[in-house]
Amino acid sequence: MHVSVVGSPDAAVVVTVRGNLDIDSASVLTTTLDQVLDVPSPRVVVDLSEVEFCDSTGLSAFILGHNRALAGGGWLRLAGPNRFLGELLTTAGLTTRLGVYPTVAEALAATPS
């Protein structure tokens, strides 16, 4: 798995995840989210368009990041999940809890909830 970050602390940050997000790699995403959420009122979009697989450890990273962003007065949104991941997020009941958008652009443009 590979994670990259684009943005700055005074603007929304896009975290792009590529590959498999599982028990062996989720710590990379968790560490990255810890870093980008460590600002006042964090605004983070996680681009999932290149995630091939995600297990419960990956889902947990999304939930923890979301909760931390809310606690800090900001938000964390997910963007571009493929069909598998979209169905997984729906089955796990996370699409109603987390902001999930078809594209990064739509996630960035969404009105805060």
N, C-alpha and C positions, 0 to 999 in steps of 0.2 A: 504494500500500500504506500501511496505517496500523498502528502498533504502540502499544499502551498497556500500562502496568505497574500492577499492584495488589499491595500487600503492603508488608512492611517488612523490614529487614535481619535482624531476630531471628525471622522467621517465613518460611514458604514464600512465594515470589513467583510471581504468575501474569502471564505475558507473553502478551497477546492480539494475534494477527496477523490483519489483515483485508485482503483483496484478493489481488493477484498477488505471489508471492514469486519474483522472477527476478533476472537479472543487473543489471537497472536499479534494483532496490529492496532486494536482500538486504543491502546495507551498513547499512541502517537497523536491521535485525534484529541483525546482527553487533555493531553499536555498542551497542545496547540490552543484548544478552546480555553483552558485555564489562562493562558497568556493573553489572548485577545479579549477575554472578558474581564480582565483586571484593570478596567478603566471605569470612570463614572459614566453611567448611562450607555452601556455598550450596545452597539447595533451590529449584529453579525448575521450574515447569510452563509449557510453551508451548502455549497454546490455539490449535489450528489449525482450529477449527470454522467459521471464516469465511474460510479461505484458498480461493481459487478456482482457483489454478494455482501450481505449484512446479516449478522446474527444478533442475539439478544444483547451482547456486549456493546455492539455499535448503537443499538436502540437506547441502551442505558446512557451512553455518552451524549446522545441528543437530549434526553430528558434532563440529565444533570446540567448540561449547558443552558438549556431553556430556563430551568429553575434559577440558576446563578444569574443569568441575564435579567430576569424579572426582579430578583432580589436587589440587583444593582440599578434598577430603574430603566432598564433597556429592554432589548428583545433579541431573540435568536430565531431565525427562520430557516426552513429547509427549502431547497429549490432543485427542480429537475430530476426527481427520482424516476428511474426506469419503471417499467410495468411491475416487475418483481418487487422492487422496493416500495413502490406505491401501494401495492396490495398488502405487503407486510405491515406498513405503517397504518393502513386502514384496519387490518385484522387486529393489530395490537391496540387499536383505539387512539392512536396518536395524532391522526389527522385532525381530530376535533380539538386536541389540546395544543398541538404545535402548529404554527403557521407553515403550511406546505403549499408551494407555488410551482407552476409548470416551468418557469424560467427564473434565472437570477434577476433579470431586469424587472419582472413582475414582483418578486420578493422585495427588491429595493424600493420600488414605487408604491408598495402597499401602505395604506394608512395604518398607523399603529392601532392595535386593538386595546 
